[in-house]
Amino acid sequence: MYRKSAELQVLLVHPGGPFFTKKDAGSWSVPKGEYLSDEDPLDAAKREFKEETGMDPEGEFTALSPIKQSGGKIVTAWAVEGDLDPETVVSNNFEIIWPPGSGKLRSFPEIDKAAWFTLEVAKQKINKGQISLLDQLAELLNK
């Protein structure tokens, strides 16, 4: 999701859970998730966005070229203009045994925060494998 104000801004989300608590630069991401082979990728992207933010994204979606992150994960993404208040974001939860070896199953939000960033700052915050999504968005909007 992006918005245009004095400067172009993009919405990024920070992963929740104990592994990312103290991580910032290079840890943020576009809202995303996995989908099944028989699921429409755009429908899945909208579902994942809602699961991670609590908001149904609306508007005209423009496909970006898929990218490959380190580890080989393919990310298929769309650009959509919109706005949301990061303070109102409510994410779904996931469960893991924490601390490791404790046998205690704990629940954590999939994302613990969302924020708007200029492209310059977003490139510092986002997972390095996703920077090309930001470049594609900038190119798309400069046409």
N, CA, C and O atoms as CSV, one atom per row, in Angstrom:
chain,resi,resn,atom,element,x,y,z
A,1,MET,N,N,0.856,-1.167,0.000
A,1,MET,CA,C,0.000,0.000,0.000
A,1,MET,C,C,0.903,1.231,0.000
A,1,MET,O,O,1.934,1.273,0.672
A,2,TYR,N,N,0.490,2.215,-0.763
A,2,TYR,CA,C,1.230,3.468,-0.799
A,2,TYR,C,C,0.237,4.619,-0.692
A,2,TYR,O,O,-0.962,4.461,-0.924
A,3,ARG,N,N,0.769,5.766,-0.338
A,3,ARG,CA,C,-0.028,6.988,-0.329
A,3,ARG,C,C,0.863,8.125,-0.800
A,3,ARG,O,O,2.086,8.097,-0.660
A,4,LYS,N,N,0.207,9.115,-1.358
A,4,LYS,CA,C,0.926,10.287,-1.857
A,4,LYS,C,C,0.574,11.464,-0.971
A,4,LYS,O,O,-0.593,11.837,-0.852
A,5,SER,N,N,1.570,12.038,-0.361
A,5,SER,CA,C,1.389,13.286,0.383
A,5,SER,C,C,2.444,14.224,-0.182
A,5,SER,O,O,2.592,14.297,-1.402
A,6,ALA,N,N,3.163,14.924,0.632
A,6,ALA,CA,C,4.252,15.741,0.111
A,6,ALA,C,C,5.279,14.843,-0.582
A,6,ALA,O,O,5.904,15.234,-1.569
A,7,GLU,N,N,5.440,13.628,-0.041
A,7,GLU,CA,C,6.344,12.625,-0.605
A,7,GLU,C,C,5.620,11.294,-0.659
A,7,GLU,O,O,4.724,11.029,0.142
A,8,LEU,N,N,6.011,10.462,-1.605
A,8,LEU,CA,C,5.463,9.115,-1.691
A,8,LEU,C,C,5.836,8.352,-0.429
A,8,LEU,O,O,6.984,8.391,0.012
A,9,GLN,N,N,4.857,7.655,0.152
A,9,GLN,CA,C,5.100,6.835,1.335
A,9,GLN,C,C,4.566,5.429,1.098
A,9,GLN,O,O,3.595,5.239,0.367
A,10,VAL,N,N,5.212,4.446,1.724
A,10,VAL,CA,C,4.774,3.057,1.632
A,10,VAL,C,C,4.506,2.527,3.034
A,10,VAL,O,O,5.146,2.927,4.007
A,11,LEU,N,N,3.538,1.615,3.107
A,11,LEU,CA,C,3.204,0.978,4.370
A,11,LEU,C,C,4.037,-0.290,4.502
A,11,LEU,O,O,4.023,-1.146,3.617
A,12,LEU,N,N,4.753,-0.405,5.598
A,12,LEU,CA,C,5.509,-1.615,5.907
A,12,LEU,C,C,5.047,-2.141,7.253
A,12,LEU,O,O,4.548,-1.390,8.091
A,13,VAL,N,N,5.220,-3.455,7.451
A,13,VAL,CA,C,4.860,-4.086,8.715
A,13,VAL,C,C,6.093,-4.749,9.315
A,13,VAL,O,O,6.992,-5.196,8.604
A,14,HIS,N,N,6.109,-4.797,10.637
A,14,HIS,CA,C,7.224,-5.387,11.372
A,14,HIS,C,C,6.760,-6.728,11.947
A,14,HIS,O,O,5.717,-6.787,12.598
A,15,PRO,N,N,7.515,-7.801,11.718
A,15,PRO,CA,C,7.086,-9.111,12.216
A,15,PRO,C,C,7.066,-9.165,13.738
A,15,PRO,O,O,7.945,-8.632,14.414
A,16,GLY,N,N,6.040,-9.824,14.252
A,16,GLY,CA,C,5.922,-9.995,15.693
A,16,GLY,C,C,6.680,-11.234,16.155
A,16,GLY,O,O,7.324,-11.923,15.364
A,17,GLY,N,N,6.588,-11.491,17.423
A,17,GLY,CA,C,7.240,-12.668,17.990
A,17,GLY,C,C,8.611,-12.361,18.544
A,17,GLY,O,O,9.166,-11.288,18.310
A,18,PRO,N,N,9.145,-13.304,19.273
A,18,PRO,CA,C,10.394,-13.071,20.005
A,18,PRO,C,C,11.637,-12.933,19.139
A,18,PRO,O,O,12.614,-12.330,19.583
A,19,PHE,N,N,11.641,-13.463,17.928
A,19,PHE,CA,C,12.837,-13.392,17.094
A,19,PHE,C,C,13.107,-11.991,16.566
A,19,PHE,O,O,14.254,-11.668,16.257
A,20,PHE,N,N,12.087,-11.155,16.455
A,20,PHE,CA,C,12.238,-9.833,15.847
A,20,PHE,C,C,12.075,-8.681,16.826
A,20,PHE,O,O,12.091,-7.520,16.419
A,21,THR,N,N,11.920,-8.980,18.094
A,21,THR,CA,C,11.653,-7.957,19.098
A,21,THR,C,C,12.624,-6.791,19.035
A,21,THR,O,O,12.202,-5.636,19.089
A,22,LYS,N,N,13.910,-7.071,18.921
A,22,LYS,CA,C,14.919,-6.008,18.957
A,22,LYS,C,C,15.518,-5.719,17.582
A,22,LYS,O,O,16.545,-5.046,17.482
A,23,LYS,N,N,14.880,-6.226,16.517
A,23,LYS,CA,C,15.397,-6.013,15.167
A,23,LYS,C,C,14.581,-4.925,14.484
A,23,LYS,O,O,13.361,-4.861,14.636
A,24,ASP,N,N,15.266,-4.071,13.731
A,24,ASP,CA,C,14.579,-2.986,13.036
A,24,ASP,C,C,15.020,-2.929,11.576
A,24,ASP,O,O,14.314,-3.435,10.704
A,25,ALA,N,N,16.170,-2.323,11.294
A,25,ALA,CA,C,16.628,-2.183,9.914
A,25,ALA,C,C,16.746,-3.553,9.259
A,25,ALA,O,O,17.360,-4.469,9.806
A,26,GLY,N,N,16.145,-3.676,8.078
A,26,GLY,CA,C,16.193,-4.928,7.339
A,26,GLY,C,C,15.172,-5.963,7.774
A,26,GLY,O,O,15.141,-7.064,7.223
A,27,SER,N,N,14.338,-5.636,8.749
A,27,SER,CA,C,13.366,-6.604,9.276
A,27,SER,C,C,11.931,-6.340,8.814
A,27,SER,O,O,11.098,-7.245,8.871
A,28,TRP,N,N,11.632,-5.157,8.370
A,28,TRP,CA,C,10.275,-4.806,7.974
A,28,TRP,C,C,9.954,-5.447,6.624
A,28,TRP,O,O,10.850,-5.909,5.917
A,29,SER,N,N,8.668,-5.469,6.276
A,29,SER,CA,C,8.230,-6.148,5.065
A,29,SER,C,C,6.955,-5.514,4.523
A,29,SER,O,O,6.273,-4.764,5.221
A,30,VAL,N,N,6.647,-5.828,3.271
A,30,VAL,CA,C,5.302,-5.546,2.781
A,30,VAL,C,C,4.403,-6.584,3.432
A,30,VAL,O,O,4.869,-7.688,3.713
A,31,PRO,N,N,3.135,-6.279,3.684
A,31,PRO,CA,C,2.238,-7.312,4.204
A,31,PRO,C,C,2.151,-8.452,3.186
A,31,PRO,O,O,1.867,-8.211,2.012
A,32,LYS,N,N,2.390,-9.674,3.620
A,32,LYS,CA,C,2.423,-10.796,2.677
A,32,LYS,C,C,2.216,-12.107,3.411
A,32,LYS,O,O,2.215,-12.164,4.641
A,33,GLY,N,N,2.043,-13.147,2.634
A,33,GLY,CA,C,1.887,-14.475,3.204
A,33,GLY,C,C,1.873,-15.509,2.097
A,33,GLY,O,O,2.020,-15.179,0.921
A,34,GLU,N,N,1.698,-16.735,2.475
A,34,GLU,CA,C,1.709,-17.829,1.514
A,34,GLU,C,C,0.304,-18.119,1.017
A,34,GLU,O,O,-0.686,-17.827,1.688
A,35,TYR,N,N,0.237,-18.703,-0.179
A,35,TYR,CA,C,-1.055,-19.090,-0.734
A,35,TYR,C,C,-0.934,-20.448,-1.411
A,35,TYR,O,O,0.152,-20.883,-1.793
A,36,LEU,N,N,-2.067,-21.094,-1.546
A,36,LEU,CA,C,-2.127,-22.424,-2.154
A,36,LEU,C,C,-2.111,-22.312,-3.676
A,36,LEU,O,O,-2.489,-21.281,-4.233
A,37,SER,N,N,-1.675,-23.372,-4.342
A,37,SER,CA,C,-1.557,-23.339,-5.802
A,37,SER,C,C,-2.899,-23.121,-6.492
A,37,SER,O,O,-2.933,-22.608,-7.611
A,38,ASP,N,N,-4.017,-23.503,-5.845
A,38,ASP,CA,C,-5.326,-23.309,-6.460
A,38,ASP,C,C,-5.998,-21.994,-6.040
A,38,ASP,O,O,-7.157,-21.756,-6.380
A,39,GLU,N,N,-5.284,-21.153,-5.312
A,39,GLU,CA,C,-5.819,-19.878,-4.833
A,39,GLU,C,C,-5.341,-18.759,-5.750
A,39,GLU,O,O,-4.175,-18.726,-6.145
A,40,ASP,N,N,-6.247,-17.844,-6.087
A,40,ASP,CA,C,-5.867,-16.692,-6.889
A,40,ASP,C,C,-4.873,-15.843,-6.089
A,40,ASP,O,O,-5.166,-15.459,-4.957
A,41,PRO,N,N,-3.702,-15.547,-6.664
A,41,PRO,CA,C,-2.694,-14.792,-5.909
A,41,PRO,C,C,-3.158,-13.427,-5.401
A,41,PRO,O,O,-2.811,-13.039,-4.285
A,42,LEU,N,N,-3.937,-12.691,-6.201
A,42,LEU,CA,C,-4.418,-11.388,-5.744
A,42,LEU,C,C,-5.407,-11.550,-4.592
A,42,LEU,O,O,-5.351,-10.791,-3.624
A,43,ASP,N,N,-6.313,-12.528,-4.680
A,43,ASP,CA,C,-7.236,-12.790,-3.573
A,43,ASP,C,C,-6.453,-13.147,-2.308
A,43,ASP,O,O,-6.800,-12.709,-1.210
A,44,ALA,N,N,-5.395,-13.946,-2.473
A,44,ALA,CA,C,-4.570,-14.326,-1.327
A,44,ALA,C,C,-3.869,-13.103,-0.732
A,44,ALA,O,O,-3.771,-12.973,0.488
A,45,ALA,N,N,-3.386,-12.212,-1.594
A,45,ALA,CA,C,-2.709,-11.007,-1.113
A,45,ALA,C,C,-3.666,-10.132,-0.303
A,45,ALA,O,O,-3.292,-9.591,0.738
A,46,LYS,N,N,-4.890,-10.000,-0.784
A,46,LYS,CA,C,-5.887,-9.218,-0.055
A,46,LYS,C,C,-6.210,-9.872,1.284
A,46,LYS,O,O,-6.354,-9.185,2.296
A,47,ARG,N,N,-6.324,-11.203,1.291
A,47,ARG,CA,C,-6.601,-11.937,2.539
A,47,ARG,C,C,-5.466,-11.751,3.532
A,47,ARG,O,O,-5.702,-11.473,4.708
A,48,GLU,N,N,-4.240,-11.902,3.063
A,48,GLU,CA,C,-3.075,-11.751,3.945
A,48,GLU,C,C,-2.979,-10.328,4.493
A,48,GLU,O,O,-2.647,-10.132,5.662
A,49,PHE,N,N,-3.268,-9.337,3.649
A,49,PHE,CA,C,-3.235,-7.948,4.105
A,49,PHE,C,C,-4.229,-7.767,5.251
A,49,PHE,O,O,-3.914,-7.146,6.267
A,50,LYS,N,N,-5.431,-8.318,5.076
A,50,LYS,CA,C,-6.438,-8.192,6.130
A,50,LYS,C,C,-6.015,-8.934,7.397
A,50,LYS,O,O,-6.193,-8.426,8.504
A,51,GLU,N,N,-5.452,-10.140,7.236
A,51,GLU,CA,C,-5.016,-10.899,8.409
A,51,GLU,C,C,-3.938,-10.156,9.189
A,51,GLU,O,O,-3.906,-10.213,10.419
A,52,GLU,N,N,-3.055,-9.459,8.474
A,52,GLU,CA,C,-1.939,-8.787,9.136
A,52,GLU,C,C,-2.262,-7.392,9.635
A,52,GLU,O,O,-1.597,-6.893,10.543
A,53,THR,N,N,-3.278,-6.749,9.054
A,53,THR,CA,C,-3.577,-5.366,9.451
A,53,THR,C,C,-4.975,-5.173,10.020
A,53,THR,O,O,-5.234,-4.192,10.717
A,54,GLY,N,N,-5.873,-6.103,9.726
A,54,GLY,CA,C,-7.263,-5.948,10.136
A,54,GLY,C,C,-8.075,-5.112,9.171
A,54,GLY,O,O,-9.246,-4.837,9.433
A,55,MET,N,N,-7.483,-4.701,8.061
A,55,MET,CA,C,-8.155,-3.828,7.097
A,55,MET,C,C,-8.292,-4.525,5.753
A,55,MET,O,O,-7.363,-5.191,5.296
A,56,ASP,N,N,-9.460,-4.370,5.115
A,56,ASP,CA,C,-9.664,-4.849,3.747
A,56,ASP,C,C,-9.096,-3.804,2.790
A,56,ASP,O,O,-9.585,-2.675,2.748
A,57,PRO,N,N,-8.076,-4.165,2.026
A,57,PRO,CA,C,-7.550,-3.186,1.073
A,57,PRO,C,C,-8.505,-3.027,-0.101
A,57,PRO,O,O,-9.038,-4.012,-0.612
A,58,GLU,N,N,-8.719,-1.803,-0.522
A,58,GLU,CA,C,-9.608,-1.513,-1.641
A,58,GLU,C,C,-8.890,-0.583,-2.598
A,58,GLU,O,O,-8.001,0.171,-2.203
A,59,GLY,N,N,-9.281,-0.643,-3.847
A,59,GLY,CA,C,-8.707,0.243,-4.842
A,59,GLY,C,C,-8.285,-0.528,-6.067
A,59,GLY,O,O,-8.625,-1.699,-6.240
A,60,GLU,N,N,-7.540,0.147,-6.909
A,60,GLU,CA,C,-7.038,-0.460,-8.143
A,60,GLU,C,C,-5.669,-1.086,-7.857
A,60,GLU,O,O,-4.721,-0.391,-7.491
A,61,PHE,N,N,-5.583,-2.390,-8.026
A,61,PHE,CA,C,-4.353,-3.121,-7.743
A,61,PHE,C,C,-3.541,-3.268,-9.026
A,61,PHE,O,O,-4.066,-3.675,-10.063
A,62,THR,N,N,-2.258,-2.933,-8.942
A,62,THR,CA,C,-1.350,-3.065,-10.077
A,62,THR,C,C,-0.287,-4.087,-9.711
A,62,THR,O,O,0.422,-3.939,-8.715
A,63,ALA,N,N,-0.188,-5.128,-10.535
A,63,ALA,CA,C,0.783,-6.194,-10.264
A,63,ALA,C,C,2.207,-5.680,-10.421
A,63,ALA,O,O,2.519,-4.953,-11.364
A,64,LEU,N,N,3.059,-6.066,-9.491
A,64,LEU,CA,C,4.489,-5.818,-9.594
A,64,LEU,C,C,5.133,-7.133,-10.018
A,64,LEU,O,O,4.532,-8.195,-9.854
A,65,SER,N,N,6.332,-7.076,-10.552
A,65,SER,CA,C,7.024,-8.304,-10.950
A,65,SER,C,C,7.424,-9.081,-9.712
A,65,SER,O,O,7.940,-8.500,-8.758
A,66,PRO,N,N,7.191,-10.404,-9.712
A,66,PRO,CA,C,7.600,-11.223,-8.555
A,66,PRO,C,C,9.101,-11.105,-8.312
A,66,PRO,O,O,9.888,-10.908,-9.238
A,67,ILE,N,N,9.471,-11.231,-7.049
A,67,ILE,CA,C,10.886,-11.167,-6.663
A,67,ILE,C,C,11.243,-12.421,-5.890
A,67,ILE,O,O,10.368,-13.108,-5.362
A,68,LYS,N,N,12.528,-12.716,-5.826
A,68,LYS,CA,C,12.995,-13.861,-5.059
A,68,LYS,C,C,13.838,-13.341,-3.896
A,68,LYS,O,O,14.854,-12.675,-4.099
A,69,GLN,N,N,13.406,-13.653,-2.686
A,69,GLN,CA,C,14.160,-13.275,-1.482
A,69,GLN,C,C,15.245,-14.310,-1.226
A,69,GLN,O,O,15.250,-15.384,-1.827
A,70,SER,N,N,16.160,-13.976,-0.329
A,70,SER,CA,C,17.163,-14.960,0.057
A,70,SER,C,C,16.441,-16.178,0.613
A,70,SER,O,O,15.397,-16.051,1.253
A,71,GLY,N,N,16.996,-17.348,0.370
A,71,GLY,CA,C,16.339,-18.580,0.770
A,71,GLY,C,C,15.401,-19.097,-0.308
A,71,GLY,O,O,14.814,-20.170,-0.163
A,72,GLY,N,N,15.256,-18.334,-1.398
A,72,GLY,CA,C,14.475,-18.776,-2.534
A,72,GLY,C,C,12.994,-18.486,-2.481
A,72,GLY,O,O,12.269,-18.872,-3.397
A,73,LYS,N,N,12.512,-17.815,-1.437
A,73,LYS,CA,C,11.084,-17.511,-1.328
A,73,LYS,C,C,10.687,-16.503,-2.397
A,73,LYS,O,O,11.290,-15.436,-2.511
A,74,ILE,N,N,9.657,-16.852,-3.187
A,74,ILE,CA,C,9.138,-15.961,-4.222
A,74,ILE,C,C,8.034,-15.105,-3.605
A,74,ILE,O,O,7.127,-15.621,-2.951
A,75,VAL,N,N,8.121,-13.785,-3.822
A,75,VAL,CA,C,7.109,-12.853,-3.316
A,75,VAL,C,C,6.422,-12.215,-4.520
A,75,VAL,O,O,7.062,-11.584,-5.361
A,76,THR,N,N,5.097,-12.397,-4.582
A,76,THR,CA,C,4.267,-11.783,-5.611
A,76,THR,C,C,3.492,-10.663,-4.927
A,76,THR,O,O,2.815,-10.899,-3.926
A,77,ALA,N,N,3.588,-9.448,-5.459
A,77,ALA,CA,C,2.996,-8.298,-4.768
A,77,ALA,C,C,2.267,-7.388,-5.745
A,77,ALA,O,O,2.506,-7.414,-6.953
A,78,TRP,N,N,1.370,-6.583,-5.185
A,78,TRP,CA,C,0.603,-5.592,-5.935
A,78,TRP,C,C,0.748,-4.254,-5.243
A,78,TRP,O,O,0.961,-4.177,-4.033
A,79,ALA,N,N,0.628,-3.206,-6.035
A,79,ALA,CA,C,0.601,-1.843,-5.505
A,79,ALA,C,C,-0.841,-1.388,-5.482
A,79,ALA,O,O,-1.586,-1.613,-6.436
A,80,VAL,N,N,-1.237,-0.747,-4.391
A,80,VAL,CA,C,-2.571,-0.168,-4.291
A,80,VAL,C,C,-2.456,1.107,-3.463
A,80,VAL,O,O,-1.808,1.129,-2.417
A,81,GLU,N,N,-3.094,2.166,-3.950
A,81,GLU,CA,C,-3.092,3.410,-3.193
A,81,GLU,C,C,-4.136,3.310,-2.093
A,81,GLU,O,O,-5.246,2.832,-2.326
A,82,GLY,N,N,-3.785,3.755,-0.911
A,82,GLY,CA,C,-4.716,3.707,0.198
A,82,GLY,C,C,-4.156,4.431,1.406
A,82,GLY,O,O,-3.109,5.075,1.339
A,83,ASP,N,N,-4.859,4.315,2.483
A,83,ASP,CA,C,-4.420,4.956,3.715
A,83,ASP,C,C,-4.996,4.173,4.880
A,83,ASP,O,O,-6.122,3.680,4.813
A,84,LEU,N,N,-4.249,4.066,5.907
A,84,LEU,CA,C,-4.732,3.482,7.151
A,84,LEU,C,C,-3.910,4.056,8.285
A,84,LEU,O,O,-2.770,4.481,8.099
A,85,ASP,N,N,-4.501,4.061,9.445
A,85,ASP,CA,C,-3.825,4.554,10.647
A,85,ASP,C,C,-3.077,3.380,11.255
A,85,ASP,O,O,-3.710,2.433,11.721
A,86,PRO,N,N,-1.747,3.413,11.267
A,86,PRO,CA,C,-0.979,2.298,11.830
A,86,PRO,C,C,-1.341,1.965,13.277
A,86,PRO,O,O,-1.139,0.836,13.725
A,87,GLU,N,N,-1.871,2.941,14.004
A,87,GLU,CA,C,-2.255,2.702,15.395
A,87,GLU,C,C,-3.471,1.781,15.512
A,87,GLU,O,O,-3.724,1.219,16.578
A,88,THR,N,N,-4.223,1.626,14.419
A,88,THR,CA,C,-5.426,0.791,14.457
A,88,THR,C,C,-5.181,-0.623,13.932
A,88,THR,O,O,-6.107,-1.433,13.888
A,89,VAL,N,N,-3.949,-0.926,13.537
A,89,VAL,CA,C,-3.628,-2.244,12.977
A,89,VAL,C,C,-3.786,-3.324,14.041
A,89,VAL,O,O,-3.277,-3.206,15.156
A,90,VAL,N,N,-4.505,-4.375,13.668
A,90,VAL,CA,C,-4.693,-5.534,14.542
A,90,VAL,C,C,-4.361,-6.767,13.722
A,90,VAL,O,O,-5.010,-7.034,12.710
A,91,SER,N,N,-3.363,-7.514,14.145
A,91,SER,CA,C,-2.886,-8.674,13.409
A,91,SER,C,C,-3.437,-9.979,13.981
A,91,SER,O,O,-3.834,-10.060,15.143
A,92,ASN,N,N,-3.444,-10.997,13.120
A,92,ASN,CA,C,-3.738,-12.336,13.606
A,92,ASN,C,C,-2.538,-12.824,14.416
A,92,ASN,O,O,-1.487,-12.183,14.414
A,93,ASN,N,N,-2.687,-13.949,15.105
A,93,ASN,CA,C,-1.620,-14.486,15.952
A,93,ASN,C,C,-1.101,-15.816,15.415
A,93,ASN,O,O,-1.762,-16.486,14.622
A,94,PHE,N,N,0.087,-16.178,15.862
A,94,PHE,CA,C,0.648,-17.494,15.595
A,94,PHE,C,C,1.161,-18.044,16.924
A,94,PHE,O,O,1.403,-17.289,17.866
A,95,GLU,N,N,1.322,-19.351,16.991
A,95,GLU,CA,C,1.789,-19.976,18.227
A,95,GLU,C,C,3.107,-20.697,17.993
A,95,GLU,O,O,3.313,-21.338,16.963
A,96,ILE,N,N,3.997,-20.575,18.981
A,96,ILE,CA,C,5.258,-21.327,18.983
A,96,ILE,C,C,5.575,-21.707,20.424
A,96,ILE,O,O,5.051,-21.127,21.375
A,97,ILE,N,N,6.435,-22.684,20.552
A,97,ILE,CA,C,6.925,-23.036,21.888
A,97,ILE,C,C,8.005,-22.023,22.234
A,97,ILE,O,O,9.008,-21.896,21.532
A,98,TRP,N,N,7.779,-21.297,23.343
A,98,TRP,CA,C,8.726,-20.249,23.754
A,98,TRP,C,C,8.763,-20.151,25.252
A,98,TRP,O,O,7.713,-20.169,25.895
A,99,PRO,N,N,9.943,-20.047,25.831
A,99,PRO,CA,C,11.261,-20.163,25.209
A,99,PRO,C,C,11.504,-21.578,24.671
A,99,PRO,O,O,10.865,-22.539,25.101
A,100,PRO,N,N,12.436,-21.682,23.726
A,100,PRO,CA,C,12.719,-22.982,23.118
A,100,PRO,C,C,13.020,-24.038,24.189
A,100,PRO,O,O,13.752,-23.793,25.149
A,101,GLY,N,N,12.439,-25.194,23.991
A,101,GLY,CA,C,12.672,-26.294,24.928
A,101,GLY,C,C,11.839,-26.240,26.187
A,101,GLY,O,O,11.903,-27.160,27.002
A,102,SER,N,N,11.045,-25.170,26.375
A,102,SER,CA,C,10.267,-25.015,27.605
A,102,SER,C,C,8.989,-25.847,27.594
A,102,SER,O,O,8.430,-26.153,28.647
A,103,GLY,N,N,8.528,-26.212,26.391
A,103,GLY,CA,C,7.263,-26.918,26.285
A,103,GLY,C,C,6.050,-26.004,26.424
A,103,GLY,O,O,4.913,-26.473,26.382
A,104,LYS,N,N,6.283,-24.696,26.590
A,104,LYS,CA,C,5.181,-23.742,26.756
A,104,LYS,C,C,4.803,-23.153,25.397
A,104,LYS,O,O,5.621,-22.519,24.731
A,105,LEU,N,N,3.553,-23.374,25.002
A,105,LEU,CA,C,3.041,-22.834,23.757
A,105,LEU,C,C,2.561,-21.406,24.012
A,105,LEU,O,O,1.680,-21.171,24.839
A,106,ARG,N,N,3.161,-20.450,23.280
A,106,ARG,CA,C,2.790,-19.040,23.463
A,106,ARG,C,C,2.279,-18.461,22.154
A,106,ARG,O,O,2.662,-18.903,21.071
A,107,SER,N,N,1.427,-17.487,22.269
A,107,SER,CA,C,0.832,-16.826,21.122
A,107,SER,C,C,1.444,-15.437,20.945
A,107,SER,O,O,1.637,-14.701,21.913
A,108,PHE,N,N,1.748,-15.092,19.686
A,108,PHE,CA,C,2.325,-13.786,19.354
A,108,PHE,C,C,1.605,-13.234,18.126
A,108,PHE,O,O,1.124,-14.008,17.299
A,109,PRO,N,N,1.523,-11.899,17.993
A,109,PRO,CA,C,0.935,-11.337,16.771
A,109,PRO,C,C,1.881,-11.580,15.590
A,109,PRO,O,O,3.102,-11.523,15.732
A,110,GLU,N,N,1.289,-11.851,14.421
A,110,GLU,CA,C,2.109,-12.066,13.232
A,110,GLU,C,C,2.908,-10.807,12.898
A,110,GLU,O,O,4.066,-10.883,12.488
A,111,ILE,N,N,2.270,-9.647,13.078
A,111,ILE,CA,C,3.007,-8.381,12.977
A,111,ILE,C,C,2.746,-7.606,14.267
A,111,ILE,O,O,1.649,-7.652,14.822
A,112,ASP,N,N,3.761,-6.901,14.729
A,112,ASP,CA,C,3.571,-6.162,15.978
A,112,ASP,C,C,3.406,-4.661,15.770
A,112,ASP,O,O,3.040,-3.937,16.695
A,113,LYS,N,N,3.678,-4.196,14.551
A,113,LYS,CA,C,3.446,-2.783,14.254
A,113,LYS,C,C,3.497,-2.557,12.751
A,113,LYS,O,O,4.043,-3.359,11.993
A,114,ALA,N,N,2.920,-1.454,12.354
A,114,ALA,CA,C,2.938,-1.009,10.963
A,114,ALA,C,C,3.295,0.466,10.973
A,114,ALA,O,O,3.056,1.167,11.957
A,115,ALA,N,N,3.869,0.933,9.870
A,115,ALA,CA,C,4.246,2.350,9.794
A,115,ALA,C,C,4.371,2.774,8.342
A,115,ALA,O,O,4.623,1.960,7.454
A,116,TRP,N,N,4.188,4.077,8.122
A,116,TRP,CA,C,4.402,4.685,6.816
A,116,TRP,C,C,5.826,5.215,6.755
A,116,TRP,O,O,6.303,5.848,7.696
A,117,PHE,N,N,6.500,4.952,5.640
A,117,PHE,CA,C,7.867,5.414,5.443
A,117,PHE,C,C,8.017,6.016,4.048
A,117,PHE,O,O,7.379,5.569,3.095
A,118,THR,N,N,8.862,7.029,3.942
A,118,THR,CA,C,9.247,7.508,2.615
A,118,THR,C,C,10.039,6.382,1.954
A,118,THR,O,O,10.520,5.477,2.636
A,119,LEU,N,N,10.174,6.435,0.643
A,119,LEU,CA,C,10.926,5.380,-0.049
A,119,LEU,C,C,12.358,5.281,0.465
A,119,LEU,O,O,12.886,4.181,0.625
A,120,GLU,N,N,12.981,6.410,0.720
A,120,GLU,CA,C,14.371,6.410,1.198
A,120,GLU,C,C,14.493,5.660,2.520
A,120,GLU,O,O,15.381,4.824,2.678
A,121,VAL,N,N,13.612,5.952,3.463
A,121,VAL,CA,C,13.659,5.286,4.770
A,121,VAL,C,C,13.202,3.830,4.637
A,121,VAL,O,O,13.764,2.939,5.274
A,122,ALA,N,N,12.184,3.594,3.807
A,122,ALA,CA,C,11.684,2.228,3.620
A,122,ALA,C,C,12.791,1.304,3.117
A,122,ALA,O,O,12.847,0.140,3.513
A,123,LYS,N,N,13.664,1.802,2.257
A,123,LYS,CA,C,14.756,0.971,1.736
A,123,LYS,C,C,15.744,0.572,2.832
A,123,LYS,O,O,16.449,-0.428,2.692
A,124,GLN,N,N,15.802,1.333,3.906
A,124,GLN,CA,C,16.659,0.970,5.044
A,124,GLN,C,C,15.948,-0.016,5.965
A,124,GLN,O,O,16.589,-0.874,6.572
A,125,LYS,N,N,14.636,0.104,6.067
A,125,LYS,CA,C,13.853,-0.706,6.996
A,125,LYS,C,C,13.487,-2.084,6.442
A,125,LYS,O,O,13.461,-3.067,7.183
A,126,ILE,N,N,13.201,-2.155,5.126
A,126,ILE,CA,C,12.639,-3.360,4.530
A,126,ILE,C,C,13.671,-4.480,4.401
A,126,ILE,O,O,14.872,-4.235,4.294
A,127,ASN,N,N,13.169,-5.708,4.413
A,127,ASN,CA,C,13.993,-6.880,4.118
A,127,ASN,C,C,14.704,-6.602,2.788
A,127,ASN,O,O,14.057,-6.239,1.806
A,128,LYS,N,N,16.002,-6.768,2.754
A,128,LYS,CA,C,16.790,-6.395,1.573
A,128,LYS,C,C,16.295,-7.073,0.300
A,128,LYS,O,O,16.411,-6.506,-0.787
A,129,GLY,N,N,15.744,-8.277,0.421
A,129,GLY,CA,C,15.225,-8.986,-0.740
A,129,GLY,C,C,13.998,-8.341,-1.347
A,129,GLY,O,O,13.612,-8.688,-2.463
A,130,GLN,N,N,13.374,-7.407,-0.638
A,130,GLN,CA,C,12.161,-6.747,-1.127
A,130,GLN,C,C,12.391,-5.333,-1.655
A,130,GLN,O,O,11.441,-4.676,-2.079
A,131,ILE,N,N,13.623,-4.860,-1.636
A,131,ILE,CA,C,13.910,-3.494,-2.104
A,131,ILE,C,C,13.449,-3.288,-3.537
A,131,ILE,O,O,12.974,-2.207,-3.884
A,132,SER,N,N,13.582,-4.308,-4.372
A,132,SER,CA,C,13.185,-4.126,-5.769
A,132,SER,C,C,11.681,-3.868,-5.906
A,132,SER,O,O,11.260,-3.260,-6.890
A,133,LEU,N,N,10.861,-4.313,-4.946
A,133,LEU,CA,C,9.439,-3.967,-4.972
A,133,LEU,C,C,9.257,-2.459,-4.831
A,133,LEU,O,O,8.405,-1.866,-5.493
A,134,LEU,N,N,10.060,-1.842,-3.968
A,134,LEU,CA,C,9.994,-0.385,-3.797
A,134,LEU,C,C,10.454,0.328,-5.063
A,134,LEU,O,O,9.877,1.339,-5.463
A,135,ASP,N,N,11.503,-0.212,-5.692
A,135,ASP,CA,C,11.986,0.379,-6.947
A,135,ASP,C,C,10.927,0.275,-8.041
A,135,ASP,O,O,10.728,1.214,-8.811
A,136,GLN,N,N,10.248,-0.874,-8.105
A,136,GLN,CA,C,9.191,-1.048,-9.098
A,136,GLN,C,C,8.049,-0.060,-8.860
A,136,GLN,O,O,7.512,0.513,-9.808
A,137,LEU,N,N,7.687,0.135,-7.614
A,137,LEU,CA,C,6.614,1.074,-7.287
A,137,LEU,C,C,7.004,2.492,-7.718
A,137,LEU,O,O,6.202,3.202,-8.324
A,138,ALA,N,N,8.218,2.895,-7.407
A,138,ALA,CA,C,8.671,4.241,-7.784
A,138,ALA,C,C,8.640,4.413,-9.294
A,138,ALA,O,O,8.221,5.457,-9.794
A,139,GLU,N,N,9.081,3.392,-10.021
A,139,GLU,CA,C,9.067,3.459,-11.490
A,139,GLU,C,C,7.632,3.517,-12.012
A,139,GLU,O,O,7.331,4.289,-12.922
A,140,LEU,N,N,6.762,2.713,-11.444
A,140,LEU,CA,C,5.357,2.681,-11.857
A,140,LEU,C,C,4.706,4.051,-11.676
A,140,LEU,O,O,3.965,4.501,-12.550
A,141,LEU,N,N,4.968,4.706,-10.573
A,141,LEU,CA,C,4.309,5.982,-10.262
A,141,LEU,C,C,4.967,7.173,-10.970
A,141,LEU,O,O,4.376,8.250,-11.035
A,142,ASN,N,N,6.166,6.994,-11.493
A,142,ASN,CA,C,6.842,8.073,-12.219
A,142,ASN,C,C,6.466,8.108,-13.695
A,142,ASN,O,O,6.888,9.007,-14.422
A,143,LYS,N,N,5.672,7.131,-14.141
A,143,LYS,CA,C,5.286,7.090,-15.564
A,143,LYS,C,C,4.293,8.169,-15.884
A,143,LYS,O,O,3.857,8.287,-17.029
